[in-house]
Amino acid sequence: MSLSTFPPDDAGPRQVRQYIVDHLMSKHDTTLEFAQKAADLWPLGRGRDFRKATMTVWENAVKAYSPIFGDAAAPYVLQSVREDCWNNWRASPLGIMNLRAIIACFTLSVLFFIWTRTSARFAKDPIPYIFRNTCWPIGPPLLICAYLEHGHSTGLPVFFWIVGFFGTFMAISATAVLIADGEKPRFDENAEEKLKGKPS
């Protein structure tokens, strides 16, 4: 494990303690003696336990850190450890894929919005089509991305959960409205108009 790299979920207690030593010395300029004393206060928890203690609600995380690093130093160490956790996740293959999926969701949603607004097919009643076409690409996929992001950062998963739930709700609602209104493809409407215009 490299210097001050957040331990993986399957890391043993010894790896977590070594990370604490490396992190305190590299990020906070502590002495080796101080870092080892602090690390020894983490006895049995594995990497998964350390991540949960780090990425929980701020107040609870500070309480978990205070017995190890002291009340005064706990908030500063917590902030820097959270940065390591975030950077480690974002550099992982799954983290990179998740970020690209999030960007793709927003990009597709914007493109579908522009297409719906500019296409003559949706000119008659564009509002439900806008919500249907733009919310399906962003709603359910963001729920999956939020689930994967959860536990690696604090603010972003909450934002993705909110947008994902709202997008999914609006997509389902708009689709239900269109089905209730008896949505028909554009070419069917044109065919009916042509048939009505033909002499019997």
N, C-alpha and C positions, 0 to 999 in steps of 0.2 A: 504494500500500500504506500503510495507516494506521500510526501510531506503535506500535512494539513488537507488531505482529501477525505471528504465525509465518508464514514464507513458504510459499506453496503448492508442491506437488511440481514444478511446471513452471517455477518461478522460476529466473532466471539467477543466476550468481555475483554480479553487481552488486547484485541485490535482496537476496541473502543477506547481503552485506557491509553494506548499508544497514540491514537488520534488526538486525544485531549492534551497529551504532553506536547506533541508536535504543534498543535494549534496554538496553545498558550505561548510557546516559545517563539513561533514564527509570526503570529498575528498580534500578540500583546507584549512581546519582549520580556517575558517573565524568566526567572531563573529555572534551571532544570530541577532544583530541589522543590521549588514552589509548585511547578507543573506536576511533578511526580506525586506530591502530597495530595493535590487536587484530584489527580487521576485515580489514586488509590481509594477514593471515596465512591467510585463507581465499581461495585463489586461483581455483580452477576448479570446485569442487563446486556442483551445482545444489540446488534446494530439497529434492528427494528424497534426495540424499546427506546433506544437513544433518539431515533428519528421522531417517534411519537411524542416523547417528552419535549423535543425541540420545537415541533411544528404545531403544538396544541395552542390554545388561547394564550395570549401574551402573559396575562397575570399568572395563569397556572404554570406556564413554562418558567417564568422567573422564580416561582416558588420551588419548582423542581431543581433549578440551577443553584439557588441560594445556599443549600447545605454543602454543595461541592465547591463553589467558587467564592462564596461569601456574598452578603447582601449588597455590598457596594459594587462589586465587580460583575455580578450575575447578569444585569441587563446588557452590559457591553459585550460580554462573552456570548450571550445568547444571540445578539444581533449578528456578530461575525460568524457564528456557527450556522445560523440560518442562511447566510450568504453562501457558505460552503455547500450546504444542502441543496440550495437552489442551483448553483453553478454545476454541481455534480449531476443533478437531474437533467439540466438543460443540455449538458454535453453527452449524455447517454443516448444510445440509438433510439430507444423508445421516446425519450424526451424530445429529440430532434424530429422524429416522425410526428409526435403530437403537436409540436409547434407548427410544422408544415400543414398538418390537417386543419388547425385553427385558422391559419392564413387562407387556406383554400376555401374553407366554409364562408368566411367573410367576403372573399373575392367573388365566389359563385353567387352569393346573395345579392351583391351589388350588381353583377352582370344580369341576373334574372330580373332585378328591379328595373334596370335600364331597358331591357328587352320588353318587359311588360308595358312600360310607359310609352315606348316608341312604336310598338307593333299595332297595326290596325285591327288585329284579331281581338284585342282586348279593349278597344276604344269605347265600346258601348257601355260597359260597367266595369271599370278597371280596378276598383277598390278590393273586392274579394280575390281577384286574380293576383293582385300585388302581394297580398298577405300569403296566399297559397304558394306562389312561385318563389317568393323571397324567404319565407320562414321554414319551409321544408329543408332547404340545404343548410340552414344554420341552427335549427332547433335540436332535433335528435342527435346530430353529430357532436354538437357542443356539450350535450349531456355526457357523452362517452369521453370526450376530452377532459371535461371537468372531473370525472371519476378518476381518470389516469393522473391528472394534475394534483389531485387531493393528497395532502401529506407531504408535498415537496415545496409548496409555497403557501402563503396565507391569504393574500388578497385576490389573486387571479382565479382560483377555483370558485370562490364565492361569486365573482362576476360572471364566470362561465355558467355556473348553475342557474343564476337568475336569467341570463339571456337564453340559455337552453330551454328552461321551463317555459318562459314567455313565448319563445319562438315555436316550440312544439304545440303549446295551447292555441296560438293564433293560427298555425298551419292546420290543425285539426278543425278548428272552428270555421275557418274560411272554406275548407274542403266540404264540410257539412252543409254550409250555406249554399255552395254551388250545386251540390247534389240535390238539396231540397228544392232549388230553383229549376231543376231539370236542365243542367248544363249540357249543351250540345256542341260538337266540334264546329268550327267555322265553315268548313266545306259543306256540311249538311245544310246549314242555313242558306248558303248560296245555291245549293241544288234545289231546295224547296222554292226559292224565289224564281229560279229559271223555269221550273215546272209550272208555276203559277202563271208565268208570262207567256207560255206556249198556247197557241190556239187549239181548241178541242176539235 
